Amino acid sequence: MAVNRWGALRTIASALRTALRPGTPSMGERAASVPRLLRATFRGEYTGTTRGRLLMIAAAVAYVVSPIDVVPEAFLSVLGLADDAVVASWIAAALVNETESFLRWERTGSPLSSDSFGGSRGRRRGAGRTVPGHVVR
């Protein structure tokens, strides 16, 4: 169980490092972008994530706030909190990554740069966007 706790802490630390890096959007800007992210994804305008991934994040949030747990806190106090901590750390990391990509897409028309996350994840073929000041070939 100690491994899971350290993994959860590393995930949270990594998400915080990404979110607090100089020049990145503030946490308030990220939170404000979530409704736009949902709207653009469900309308098919933004292809940097999937509806299924967003629904998984929503289900994870529901799990954490729900009084019904797989491992109940009332019976197994520390272990009951540990499963919530692991899920909460995944939510934090997923939201930081998704909002990072979405806000980049809003600014540049591209969800990810070619050097991050393995290239063109989430882009449709032939779906180029014109970015002011850039030549698109």
C-alpha positions as CSV (number, residue, x, y, z in Angstrom):
1,M,0.0,0.0,0.0
2,A,2.9,2.3,0.6
3,V,3.8,2.1,-3.1
4,N,0.3,3.3,-4.0
5,R,0.6,6.3,-1.7
6,W,4.0,7.3,-3.0
7,G,2.8,6.9,-6.6
8,A,-0.2,9.1,-5.8
9,L,2.1,11.7,-4.3
10,R,4.4,11.6,-7.3
11,T,1.4,12.0,-9.6
12,I,0.1,15.0,-7.7
13,A,3.7,16.5,-7.5
14,S,4.1,16.1,-11.3
15,A,0.7,17.7,-12.0
16,L,1.5,20.6,-9.7
17,R,4.9,21.1,-11.3
18,T,3.2,21.2,-14.7
19,A,0.5,23.6,-13.5
20,L,2.8,25.9,-11.7
21,R,5.6,26.1,-14.3
22,P,6.3,29.8,-15.3
23,G,4.4,30.8,-18.3
24,T,1.7,28.2,-18.0
25,P,-2.0,29.1,-17.3
26,S,-3.0,29.7,-13.7
27,M,-5.2,27.3,-11.8
28,G,-8.1,29.8,-12.1
29,E,-7.6,29.9,-15.9
30,R,-7.6,26.1,-16.0
31,A,-10.7,25.8,-13.9
32,A,-12.5,28.4,-16.1
33,S,-11.5,26.5,-19.2
34,V,-13.2,23.2,-18.2
35,P,-16.7,24.2,-19.4
36,R,-15.3,25.4,-22.7
37,L,-13.3,22.1,-22.9
38,L,-16.4,20.1,-22.4
39,R,-18.5,22.1,-24.8
40,A,-15.8,22.0,-27.6
41,T,-15.2,18.3,-27.1
42,F,-18.9,17.3,-27.1
43,R,-19.5,19.4,-30.2
44,G,-16.6,17.8,-32.0
45,E,-14.7,21.0,-32.4
46,Y,-11.8,20.0,-30.2
47,T,-10.2,16.6,-30.8
48,G,-7.4,16.7,-28.3
49,T,-9.3,14.4,-26.0
50,T,-12.3,12.1,-26.2
51,R,-15.7,12.1,-24.7
52,G,-14.9,8.8,-23.0
53,R,-11.9,10.3,-21.2
54,L,-14.0,13.3,-20.0
55,L,-16.7,10.9,-18.8
56,M,-14.0,8.8,-16.9
57,I,-12.9,12.0,-15.2
58,A,-16.5,12.8,-14.2
59,A,-17.0,9.3,-12.9
60,A,-13.8,9.5,-10.9
61,V,-15.0,12.8,-9.3
62,A,-18.4,11.2,-8.5
63,Y,-16.6,8.3,-6.9
64,V,-14.5,10.6,-4.7
65,V,-17.4,12.7,-3.5
66,S,-19.8,9.7,-3.2
67,P,-20.4,8.3,0.3
68,I,-20.2,4.8,-1.2
69,D,-16.6,3.5,-1.6
70,V,-15.0,0.3,-2.7
71,V,-12.9,0.5,0.5
72,P,-15.1,2.3,3.2
73,E,-13.3,4.8,5.5
74,A,-15.5,3.8,8.5
75,F,-14.0,0.3,8.6
76,L,-10.5,0.7,7.2
77,S,-9.7,4.3,8.0
78,V,-6.3,4.8,6.4
79,L,-6.9,2.3,3.5
80,G,-10.3,3.8,2.9
81,L,-8.7,7.2,2.4
82,A,-5.8,5.8,0.3
83,D,-8.1,4.7,-2.5
84,D,-9.7,8.2,-2.6
85,A,-6.2,9.7,-2.6
86,V,-5.1,7.6,-5.6
87,V,-8.3,8.5,-7.6
88,A,-8.0,12.2,-6.6
89,S,-4.4,12.3,-7.8
90,W,-5.4,10.8,-11.1
91,I,-8.2,13.4,-11.5
92,A,-5.7,16.2,-10.7
93,A,-3.2,15.0,-13.2
94,A,-5.8,14.3,-15.9
95,L,-7.3,17.8,-15.5
96,V,-3.9,19.5,-15.6
97,N,-3.0,17.6,-18.8
98,E,-6.3,18.1,-20.5
99,T,-6.6,21.8,-19.7
100,E,-2.9,22.3,-20.7
101,S,-3.6,20.8,-24.1
102,F,-7.0,22.5,-24.5
103,L,-5.7,26.0,-23.7
104,R,-2.8,25.5,-26.1
105,W,-5.4,24.5,-28.8
106,E,-7.3,27.7,-28.0
107,R,-4.2,29.8,-28.4
108,T,-2.6,28.1,-31.4
109,G,-5.1,25.8,-33.0
110,S,-3.0,22.7,-32.1
111,P,-3.7,20.6,-29.0
112,L,-0.1,19.4,-28.6
113,S,3.2,20.5,-30.0
114,S,5.1,17.8,-31.9
115,D,7.6,17.3,-29.1
116,S,5.0,16.7,-26.3
117,F,3.1,13.5,-25.5
118,G,4.4,11.6,-28.6
119,G,3.4,14.0,-31.4
120,S,0.0,14.4,-33.0
121,R,-2.3,12.7,-30.4
122,G,-5.8,13.9,-30.9
123,R,-5.5,15.6,-34.2
124,R,-7.6,14.6,-37.2
125,R,-5.9,14.0,-40.5
126,G,-6.0,17.0,-42.7
127,A,-7.5,19.2,-40.0
128,G,-5.1,22.1,-40.2
129,R,-5.8,25.5,-38.7
130,T,-4.5,28.8,-39.8
131,V,-2.5,30.5,-37.0
132,P,-2.0,34.3,-37.4
133,G,1.6,35.0,-38.3
134,H,2.4,31.4,-39.4
135,V,2.7,29.9,-42.8
136,V,0.6,26.7,-43.1
137,R,1.7,24.4,-46.0
